[in-house]
Amino acid sequence: MEEIIDEELFSQVEEHLKCSEQSWLMGAGISYEAKIPLMFPLTNKVKKDIESKNKKQFDEIITPLFDELTPNSHIEHVLSHLGDYAALADRNKEKKTIINGSEVELANLEEAHNIILESISNVIRCGYVEDEDGNTIEEGSLSNPIVDIEAHLEFVDTLFNHATAGVHERRKVVNIFTTNYDTLLEDALALNKVPYWDGFAGGAVAHRTQRYGESAPLNGQRANLVKMHGSIDWFLCERGYVWRVRDNDRYPKAERRVLIYPQATKYIATQQDPFSSQFDLFRKSLNSPASNTLAVCGYSFGDDHINNEIEFALSKEENKTVLLAFLECNEGIPECLEKWRSSSFGPRVIIASSSGLYVGDQGPFKRKDGDDYWWTFKGVTSVLKNGCEV
């Protein structure tokens, strides 16, 4: 009897992935196999780059900031800390603040901020791989990048071109939300000839047209790609417009990247477009009045501002969103998911983990002996293509 129940639960996973209205939330984990580092290897690489190329900023600003933070802090924590100090300096009549006993001018803080963003962008564009001890194994360069798009290509091809018969006809536009700065998802959509909308109008150089409160247009696209934290090819011009610009273009004049971090002080006006409009689209998808699925892959539920949006939507009595999270969980289920599993909407919280399937406060139900791989990006693609069969 137990086996029959388990089979029904796994069939439910497949049905949720065939839902006519579905959204995906993709995090850094999906780009790991593309040779784009996760947060801590990225932090190591950025520190190495800044120390070798901008020693003054590294010694006077970056190192003191790391020294003030907890040992497990990474580069986004440093950016947030830097943003806090910049806000203090901006309010000070002399435009200065004190870091680790030394006086630092606002202009130097802004320069350090831009240096970090530039380094992150280059690492994401070029690729970087290191071992568990922090030693460099493989490193790309602007002239010889090592980033691999194969896993993204296969996922997009499977999601849009290999769905079960009849699914395409009844499926609405698929919303793909991502916290990643890389361009692999839009590249994979284009290379698979899947028409998509991303809030921009134009060609290789494009300007952002999406504004807060507006819904995504209905122009025949099959996907909406919403980059919640910005992108390495987004730039802000002096007049406040956001452009998508090709590498090394000298036009339009757009000197500042739009990589948006969840900083307490909103250092780059993160409560204005495009950041606010991206989250508005996320909110609208979660609050759809119809039955819908939010599938999650590569996201570890570490961003409270995103988790809060999910919790607020799911907790509404009339909400019908089903959360289907593909997640490793080797170190335990994230705190927010543990809380949601036992809540009033717990039955709509499903976790496909390395140790099995959790449905609400029940589980894990094993799909195979030993650790399961279906939580990985390739594993999710396999489930989309082959169902829950091992």
Contacts in CASP RR format, 6 or more apart in sequence:
PFRMAT RR
TARGET T0000
AUTHOR 0000-0000-0000
METHOD contacts of the structure
MODEL  1
MEEIIDEELFSQVEEHLKCSEQSWLMGAGISYEAKIPLMFPLTNKVKKDI
ESKNKKQFDEIITPLFDELTPNSHIEHVLSHLGDYAALADRNKEKKTIIN
GSEVELANLEEAHNIILESISNVIRCGYVEDEDGNTIEEGSLSNPIVDIE
AHLEFVDTLFNHATAGVHERRKVVNIFTTNYDTLLEDALALNKVPYWDGF
AGGAVAHRTQRYGESAPLNGQRANLVKMHGSIDWFLCERGYVWRVRDNDR
YPKAERRVLIYPQATKYIATQQDPFSSQFDLFRKSLNSPASNTLAVCGYS
FGDDHINNEIEFALSKEENKTVLLAFLECNEGIPECLEKWRSSSFGPRVI
IASSSGLYVGDQGPFKRKDGDDYWWTFKGVTSVLKNGCEV
6 357 0 8 1.000
6 365 0 8 1.000
6 366 0 8 1.000
9 357 0 8 1.000
9 359 0 8 1.000
9 365 0 8 1.000
10 357 0 8 1.000
10 365 0 8 1.000
10 367 0 8 1.000
10 388 0 8 1.000
11 388 0 8 1.000
12 350 0 8 1.000
12 359 0 8 1.000
13 324 0 8 1.000
13 350 0 8 1.000
13 352 0 8 1.000
13 357 0 8 1.000
13 383 0 8 1.000
13 388 0 8 1.000
14 383 0 8 1.000
14 387 0 8 1.000
14 388 0 8 1.000
16 22 0 8 1.000
16 293 0 8 1.000
16 295 0 8 1.000
16 322 0 8 1.000
16 324 0 8 1.000
16 350 0 8 1.000
17 293 0 8 1.000
17 295 0 8 1.000
17 324 0 8 1.000
17 383 0 8 1.000
17 384 0 8 1.000
17 387 0 8 1.000
18 163 0 8 1.000
18 164 0 8 1.000
18 167 0 8 1.000
19 291 0 8 1.000
19 292 0 8 1.000
19 293 0 8 1.000
19 322 0 8 1.000
20 167 0 8 1.000
20 170 0 8 1.000
20 171 0 8 1.000
20 172 0 8 1.000
21 171 0 8 1.000
21 172 0 8 1.000
21 288 0 8 1.000
21 290 0 8 1.000
21 291 0 8 1.000
21 292 0 8 1.000
21 293 0 8 1.000
22 171 0 8 1.000
22 174 0 8 1.000
22 175 0 8 1.000
22 292 0 8 1.000
22 293 0 8 1.000
22 294 0 8 1.000
22 295 0 8 1.000
23 174 0 8 1.000
23 175 0 8 1.000
23 176 0 8 1.000
23 177 0 8 1.000
23 285 0 8 1.000
23 286 0 8 1.000
23 292 0 8 1.000
23 293 0 8 1.000
23 294 0 8 1.000
23 295 0 8 1.000
24 174 0 8 1.000
24 175 0 8 1.000
24 176 0 8 1.000
24 177 0 8 1.000
24 294 0 8 1.000
24 295 0 8 1.000
24 296 0 8 1.000
24 297 0 8 1.000
25 177 0 8 1.000
25 178 0 8 1.000
25 179 0 8 1.000
25 294 0 8 1.000
25 295 0 8 1.000
25 296 0 8 1.000
25 297 0 8 1.000
25 299 0 8 1.000
25 306 0 8 1.000
26 176 0 8 1.000
26 177 0 8 1.000
26 178 0 8 1.000
26 179 0 8 1.000
26 180 0 8 1.000
26 185 0 8 1.000
26 296 0 8 1.000
26 297 0 8 1.000
26 298 0 8 1.000
26 299 0 8 1.000
27 178 0 8 1.000
27 179 0 8 1.000
27 180 0 8 1.000
27 297 0 8 1.000
27 298 0 8 1.000
27 299 0 8 1.000
27 300 0 8 1.000
28 36 0 8 1.000
28 38 0 8 1.000
28 39 0 8 1.000
28 179 0 8 1.000
28 180 0 8 1.000
28 298 0 8 1.000
28 299 0 8 1.000
29 38 0 8 1.000
29 297 0 8 1.000
29 298 0 8 1.000
29 299 0 8 1.000
29 300 0 8 1.000
29 377 0 8 1.000
30 151 0 8 1.000
30 152 0 8 1.000
30 155 0 8 1.000
30 180 0 8 1.000
30 297 0 8 1.000
30 298 0 8 1.000
30 377 0 8 1.000
31 152 0 8 1.000
31 180 0 8 1.000
31 182 0 8 1.000
31 184 0 8 1.000
32 38 0 8 1.000
32 377 0 8 1.000
33 148 0 8 1.000
33 151 0 8 1.000
33 377 0 8 1.000
33 378 0 8 1.000
34 127 0 8 1.000
34 147 0 8 1.000
34 148 0 8 1.000
34 149 0 8 1.000
34 150 0 8 1.000
34 151 0 8 1.000
34 152 0 8 1.000
34 182 0 8 1.000
34 184 0 8 1.000
35 127 0 8 1.000
35 128 0 8 1.000
35 129 0 8 1.000
35 138 0 8 1.000
35 146 0 8 1.000
35 147 0 8 1.000
35 148 0 8 1.000
36 123 0 8 1.000
36 124 0 8 1.000
36 127 0 8 1.000
36 128 0 8 1.000
36 147 0 8 1.000
36 180 0 8 1.000
36 182 0 8 1.000
36 184 0 8 1.000
37 45 0 8 1.000
37 123 0 8 1.000
37 127 0 8 1.000
37 128 0 8 1.000
37 129 0 8 1.000
37 130 0 8 1.000
39 74 0 8 1.000
39 75 0 8 1.000
39 76 0 8 1.000
40 74 0 8 1.000
41 128 0 8 1.000
41 129 0 8 1.000
41 130 0 8 1.000
41 134 0 8 1.000
42 74 0 8 1.000
42 75 0 8 1.000
42 120 0 8 1.000
42 123 0 8 1.000
42 128 0 8 1.000
43 74 0 8 1.000
43 75 0 8 1.000
43 78 0 8 1.000
44 130 0 8 1.000
44 134 0 8 1.000
45 119 0 8 1.000
45 123 0 8 1.000
45 128 0 8 1.000
45 130 0 8 1.000
45 136 0 8 1.000
46 75 0 8 1.000
46 116 0 8 1.000
46 119 0 8 1.000
46 120 0 8 1.000
46 123 0 8 1.000
47 58 0 8 1.000
47 62 0 8 1.000
47 66 0 8 1.000
47 75 0 8 1.000
49 119 0 8 1.000
49 122 0 8 1.000
49 123 0 8 1.000
50 57 0 8 1.000
50 58 0 8 1.000
50 62 0 8 1.000
50 115 0 8 1.000
50 116 0 8 1.000
50 119 0 8 1.000
51 58 0 8 1.000
54 115 0 8 1.000
57 108 0 8 1.000
57 111 0 8 1.000
57 112 0 8 1.000
57 115 0 8 1.000
60 102 0 8 1.000
60 104 0 8 1.000
60 108 0 8 1.000
61 82 0 8 1.000
61 99 0 8 1.000
61 104 0 8 1.000
61 108 0 8 1.000
61 109 0 8 1.000
61 112 0 8 1.000
62 78 0 8 1.000
62 112 0 8 1.000
62 116 0 8 1.000
64 99 0 8 1.000
64 100 0 8 1.000
64 102 0 8 1.000
65 78 0 8 1.000
65 81 0 8 1.000
65 82 0 8 1.000
65 85 0 8 1.000
65 99 0 8 1.000
66 73 0 8 1.000
66 78 0 8 1.000
67 100 0 8 1.000
68 81 0 8 1.000
68 99 0 8 1.000
68 100 0 8 1.000
69 77 0 8 1.000
69 78 0 8 1.000
69 81 0 8 1.000
75 116 0 8 1.000
75 120 0 8 1.000
76 261 0 8 1.000
76 262 0 8 1.000
78 116 0 8 1.000
79 113 0 8 1.000
79 116 0 8 1.000
79 117 0 8 1.000
79 261 0 8 1.000
79 263 0 8 1.000
79 267 0 8 1.000
80 261 0 8 1.000
80 262 0 8 1.000
80 263 0 8 1.000
80 264 0 8 1.000
80 265 0 8 1.000
82 109 0 8 1.000
82 112 0 8 1.000
82 113 0 8 1.000
82 116 0 8 1.000
82 267 0 8 1.000
83 109 0 8 1.000
83 113 0 8 1.000
83 263 0 8 1.000
83 264 0 8 1.000
83 265 0 8 1.000
83 267 0 8 1.000
84 263 0 8 1.000
84 264 0 8 1.000
84 265 0 8 1.000
85 97 0 8 1.000
85 99 0 8 1.000
85 104 0 8 1.000
85 109 0 8 1.000
86 106 0 8 1.000
86 109 0 8 1.000
86 110 0 8 1.000
86 113 0 8 1.000
86 265 0 8 1.000
86 267 0 8 1.000
87 265 0 8 1.000
87 267 0 8 1.000
88 97 0 8 1.000
89 95 0 8 1.000
89 96 0 8 1.000
89 97 0 8 1.000
89 104 0 8 1.000
89 105 0 8 1.000
89 106 0 8 1.000
89 109 0 8 1.000
90 106 0 8 1.000
92 106 0 8 1.000
95 105 0 8 1.000
95 106 0 8 1.000
95 107 0 8 1.000
96 103 0 8 1.000
96 104 0 8 1.000
96 105 0 8 1.000
96 106 0 8 1.000
97 103 0 8 1.000
97 104 0 8 1.000
97 106 0 8 1.000
97 109 0 8 1.000
98 104 0 8 1.000
113 267 0 8 1.000
114 256 0 8 1.000
117 257 0 8 1.000
117 259 0 8 1.000
118 257 0 8 1.000
120 181 0 8 1.000
120 259 0 8 1.000
121 181 0 8 1.000
121 232 0 8 1.000
121 257 0 8 1.000
121 259 0 8 1.000
122 142 0 8 1.000
124 181 0 8 1.000
124 182 0 8 1.000
124 232 0 8 1.000
125 142 0 8 1.000
125 145 0 8 1.000
125 147 0 8 1.000
125 182 0 8 1.000
125 232 0 8 1.000
125 247 0 8 1.000
126 139 0 8 1.000
126 140 0 8 1.000
126 141 0 8 1.000
126 142 0 8 1.000
126 144 0 8 1.000
126 145 0 8 1.000
126 146 0 8 1.000
126 147 0 8 1.000
127 138 0 8 1.000
127 139 0 8 1.000
127 140 0 8 1.000
127 145 0 8 1.000
127 146 0 8 1.000
127 147 0 8 1.000
128 136 0 8 1.000
128 138 0 8 1.000
128 139 0 8 1.000
128 140 0 8 1.000
128 146 0 8 1.000
129 136 0 8 1.000
129 137 0 8 1.000
129 138 0 8 1.000
129 139 0 8 1.000
129 146 0 8 1.000
130 136 0 8 1.000
130 137 0 8 1.000
131 137 0 8 1.000
138 146 0 8 1.000
139 146 0 8 1.000
140 146 0 8 1.000
142 247 0 8 1.000
147 182 0 8 1.000
147 184 0 8 1.000
149 184 0 8 1.000
149 187 0 8 1.000
149 188 0 8 1.000
149 191 0 8 1.000
151 377 0 8 1.000
151 378 0 8 1.000
151 381 0 8 1.000
152 184 0 8 1.000
152 185 0 8 1.000
152 187 0 8 1.000
152 188 0 8 1.000
153 188 0 8 1.000
153 191 0 8 1.000
153 192 0 8 1.000
154 378 0 8 1.000
154 381 0 8 1.000
155 188 0 8 1.000
155 377 0 8 1.000
155 380 0 8 1.000
155 381 0 8 1.000
155 384 0 8 1.000
156 185 0 8 1.000
156 188 0 8 1.000
156 189 0 8 1.000
156 192 0 8 1.000
156 194 0 8 1.000
157 192 0 8 1.000
158 381 0 8 1.000
158 384 0 8 1.000
158 385 0 8 1.000
159 174 0 8 1.000
159 384 0 8 1.000
160 174 0 8 1.000
160 192 0 8 1.000
160 194 0 8 1.000
160 222 0 8 1.000
160 223 0 8 1.000
161 192 0 8 1.000
162 384 0 8 1.000
162 385 0 8 1.000
163 171 0 8 1.000
163 384 0 8 1.000
173 216 0 8 1.000
173 218 0 8 1.000
173 220 0 8 1.000
173 221 0 8 1.000
173 222 0 8 1.000
173 223 0 8 1.000
173 224 0 8 1.000
174 222 0 8 1.000
174 223 0 8 1.000
174 224 0 8 1.000
175 216 0 8 1.000
175 223 0 8 1.000
175 224 0 8 1.000
175 226 0 8 1.000
175 281 0 8 1.000
175 285 0 8 1.000
176 185 0 8 1.000
176 223 0 8 1.000
176 224 0 8 1.000
176 225 0 8 1.000
176 226 0 8 1.000
177 226 0 8 1.000
177 228 0 8 1.000
177 278 0 8 1.000
177 281 0 8 1.000
177 282 0 8 1.000
177 285 0 8 1.000
178 185 0 8 1.000
178 225 0 8 1.000
178 226 0 8 1.000
178 227 0 8 1.000
178 228 0 8 1.000
179 228 0 8 1.000
179 229 0 8 1.000
179 299 0 8 1.000
179 303 0 8 1.000
179 306 0 8 1.000
180 227 0 8 1.000
180 229 0 8 1.000
181 227 0 8 1.000
181 229 0 8 1.000
181 230 0 8 1.000
181 231 0 8 1.000
181 232 0 8 1.000
181 259 0 8 1.000
182 231 0 8 1.000
182 232 0 8 1.000
183 231 0 8 1.000
183 232 0 8 1.000
183 233 0 8 1.000
185 225 0 8 1.000
186 196 0 8 1.000
186 198 0 8 1.000
186 225 0 8 1.000
189 196 0 8 1.000
189 223 0 8 1.000
189 225 0 8 1.000
190 196 0 8 1.000
194 222 0 8 1.000
194 223 0 8 1.000
195 220 0 8 1.000
195 221 0 8 1.000
195 222 0 8 1.000
195 223 0 8 1.000
196 221 0 8 1.000
196 222 0 8 1.000
196 223 0 8 1.000
196 224 0 8 1.000
196 225 0 8 1.000
197 216 0 8 1.000
197 217 0 8 1.000
197 219 0 8 1.000
197 221 0 8 1.000
197 223 0 8 1.000
197 224 0 8 1.000
197 225 0 8 1.000
198 224 0 8 1.000
198 225 0 8 1.000
198 226 0 8 1.000
198 227 0 8 1.000
199 208 0 8 1.000
199 209 0 8 1.000
199 210 0 8 1.000
199 216 0 8 1.000
200 206 0 8 1.000
200 207 0 8 1.000
200 208 0 8 1.000
200 209 0 8 1.000
200 210 0 8 1.000
200 244 0 8 1.000
201 207 0 8 1.000
201 209 0 8 1.000
204 246 0 8 1.000
205 243 0 8 1.000
205 244 0 8 1.000
205 245 0 8 1.000
205 246 0 8 1.000
205 249 0 8 1.000
205 251 0 8 1.000
205 252 0 8 1.000
206 243 0 8 1.000
206 244 0 8 1.000
207 241 0 8 1.000
207 242 0 8 1.000
207 243 0 8 1.000
207 244 0 8 1.000
208 234 0 8 1.000
208 241 0 8 1.000
208 242 0 8 1.000
208 243 0 8 1.000
208 244 0 8 1.000
208 273 0 8 1.000
208 274 0 8 1.000
210 216 0 8 1.000
210 273 0 8 1.000
210 274 0 8 1.000
210 277 0 8 1.000
210 281 0 8 1.000
211 273 0 8 1.000
211 277 0 8 1.000
212 273 0 8 1.000
212 276 0 8 1.000
212 277 0 8 1.000
212 280 0 8 1.000
213 277 0 8 1.000
213 280 0 8 1.000
214 277 0 8 1.000
215 281 0 8 1.000
215 284 0 8 1.000
216 224 0 8 1.000
216 281 0 8 1.000
224 281 0 8 1.000
226 278 0 8 1.000
226 281 0 8 1.000
226 282 0 8 1.000
227 234 0 8 1.000
227 278 0 8 1.000
228 260 0 8 1.000
228 275 0 8 1.000
228 278 0 8 1.000
228 279 0 8 1.000
228 282 0 8 1.000
228 306 0 8 1.000
229 259 0 8 1.000
229 260 0 8 1.000
229 261 0 8 1.000
229 262 0 8 1.000
229 275 0 8 1.000
230 258 0 8 1.000
230 259 0 8 1.000
230 260 0 8 1.000
230 274 0 8 1.000
230 275 0 8 1.000
230 278 0 8 1.000
231 244 0 8 1.000
231 258 0 8 1.000
231 259 0 8 1.000
232 257 0 8 1.000
232 259 0 8 1.000
233 244 0 8 1.000
233 245 0 8 1.000
233 246 0 8 1.000
233 247 0 8 1.000
234 242 0 8 1.000
234 243 0 8 1.000
234 244 0 8 1.000
234 245 0 8 1.000
234 257 0 8 1.000
234 258 0 8 1.000
234 259 0 8 1.000
234 274 0 8 1.000
235 242 0 8 1.000
235 243 0 8 1.000
235 244 0 8 1.000
235 245 0 8 1.000
235 254 0 8 1.000
235 255 0 8 1.000
235 256 0 8 1.000
235 257 0 8 1.000
235 258 0 8 1.000
236 242 0 8 1.000
236 243 0 8 1.000
236 254 0 8 1.000
236 256 0 8 1.000
236 257 0 8 1.000
236 258 0 8 1.000
236 268 0 8 1.000
237 243 0 8 1.000
237 252 0 8 1.000
237 253 0 8 1.000
237 254 0 8 1.000
237 255 0 8 1.000
238 253 0 8 1.000
238 255 0 8 1.000
242 258 0 8 1.000
242 273 0 8 1.000
242 274 0 8 1.000
243 252 0 8 1.000
243 254 0 8 1.000
245 252 0 8 1.000
245 254 0 8 1.000
256 268 0 8 1.000
258 268 0 8 1.000
258 274 0 8 1.000
260 268 0 8 1.000
260 270 0 8 1.000
260 274 0 8 1.000
260 275 0 8 1.000
261 267 0 8 1.000
261 268 0 8 1.000
261 270 0 8 1.000
262 270 0 8 1.000
262 303 0 8 1.000
262 304 0 8 1.000
262 305 0 8 1.000
263 270 0 8 1.000
270 276 0 8 1.000
279 305 0 8 1.000
279 309 0 8 1.000
282 306 0 8 1.000
282 309 0 8 1.000
283 309 0 8 1.000
283 313 0 8 1.000
285 292 0 8 1.000
285 294 0 8 1.000
286 294 0 8 1.000
286 309 0 8 1.000
286 310 0 8 1.000
286 313 0 8 1.000
286 314 0 8 1.000
286 319 0 8 1.000
286 321 0 8 1.000
287 313 0 8 1.000
287 316 0 8 1.000
287 319 0 8 1.000
287 321 0 8 1.000
288 320 0 8 1.000
288 321 0 8 1.000
289 318 0 8 1.000
289 320 0 8 1.000
290 320 0 8 1.000
291 320 0 8 1.000
291 322 0 8 1.000
292 320 0 8 1.000
292 321 0 8 1.000
292 322 0 8 1.000
293 321 0 8 1.000
293 322 0 8 1.000
293 324 0 8 1.000
294 310 0 8 1.000
294 321 0 8 1.000
294 322 0 8 1.000
294 323 0 8 1.000
294 324 0 8 1.000
295 324 0 8 1.000
295 325 0 8 1.000
295 326 0 8 1.000
295 380 0 8 1.000
296 323 0 8 1.000
296 324 0 8 1.000
296 325 0 8 1.000
296 326 0 8 1.000
296 327 0 8 1.000
297 326 0 8 1.000
297 375 0 8 1.000
297 377 0 8 1.000
297 380 0 8 1.000
298 326 0 8 1.000
298 327 0 8 1.000
298 377 0 8 1.000
299 306 0 8 1.000
300 327 0 8 1.000
300 334 0 8 1.000
301 307 0 8 1.000
301 325 0 8 1.000
301 327 0 8 1.000
301 334 0 8 1.000
301 336 0 8 1.000
301 337 0 8 1.000
302 334 0 8 1.000
307 336 0 8 1.000
310 323 0 8 1.000
311 336 0 8 1.000
311 340 0 8 1.000
313 319 0 8 1.000
313 321 0 8 1.000
314 321 0 8 1.000
314 323 0 8 1.000
314 340 0 8 1.000
314 345 0 8 1.000
314 348 0 8 1.000
314 349 0 8 1.000
315 343 0 8 1.000
315 344 0 8 1.000
315 345 0 8 1.000
319 345 0 8 1.000
320 348 0 8 1.000
321 348 0 8 1.000
322 348 0 8 1.000
322 350 0 8 1.000
323 340 0 8 1.000
323 348 0 8 1.000
323 349 0 8 1.000
323 350 0 8 1.000
324 350 0 8 1.000
324 352 0 8 1.000
325 337 0 8 1.000
325 349 0 8 1.000
325 350 0 8 1.000
325 351 0 8 1.000
325 352 0 8 1.000
326 352 0 8 1.000
326 374 0 8 1.000
326 375 0 8 1.000
326 376 0 8 1.000
326 379 0 8 1.000
326 380 0 8 1.000
327 333 0 8 1.000
327 334 0 8 1.000
327 337 0 8 1.000
327 351 0 8 1.000
327 352 0 8 1.000
327 353 0 8 1.000
327 375 0 8 1.000
328 353 0 8 1.000
328 354 0 8 1.000
328 375 0 8 1.000
329 351 0 8 1.000
329 353 0 8 1.000
329 354 0 8 1.000
329 355 0 8 1.000
329 375 0 8 1.000
330 354 0 8 1.000
330 355 0 8 1.000
330 371 0 8 1.000
333 341 0 8 1.000
333 351 0 8 1.000
333 353 0 8 1.000
333 358 0 8 1.000
337 349 0 8 1.000
337 351 0 8 1.000
340 346 0 8 1.000
340 349 0 8 1.000
341 349 0 8 1.000
341 351 0 8 1.000
341 358 0 8 1.000
341 360 0 8 1.000
341 361 0 8 1.000
342 360 0 8 1.000
342 361 0 8 1.000
343 349 0 8 1.000
346 360 0 8 1.000
346 361 0 8 1.000
347 359 0 8 1.000
347 360 0 8 1.000
348 360 0 8 1.000
349 358 0 8 1.000
349 359 0 8 1.000
349 360 0 8 1.000
350 357 0 8 1.000
350 358 0 8 1.000
350 359 0 8 1.000
350 360 0 8 1.000
351 357 0 8 1.000
351 358 0 8 1.000
352 372 0 8 1.000
352 374 0 8 1.000
352 375 0 8 1.000
352 383 0 8 1.000
353 364 0 8 1.000
353 372 0 8 1.000
353 375 0 8 1.000
354 371 0 8 1.000
354 372 0 8 1.000
354 373 0 8 1.000
354 375 0 8 1.000
355 364 0 8 1.000
355 366 0 8 1.000
355 371 0 8 1.000
355 372 0 8 1.000
356 363 0 8 1.000
356 364 0 8 1.000
356 365 0 8 1.000
356 366 0 8 1.000
356 367 0 8 1.000
356 372 0 8 1.000
357 363 0 8 1.000
357 364 0 8 1.000
357 365 0 8 1.000
357 366 0 8 1.000
357 367 0 8 1.000
358 364 0 8 1.000
358 365 0 8 1.000
359 365 0 8 1.000
366 372 0 8 1.000
367 374 0 8 1.000
367 388 0 8 1.000
367 390 0 8 1.000
368 390 0 8 1.000
373 379 0 8 1.000
374 380 0 8 1.000
374 382 0 8 1.000
374 383 0 8 1.000
374 388 0 8 1.000
END
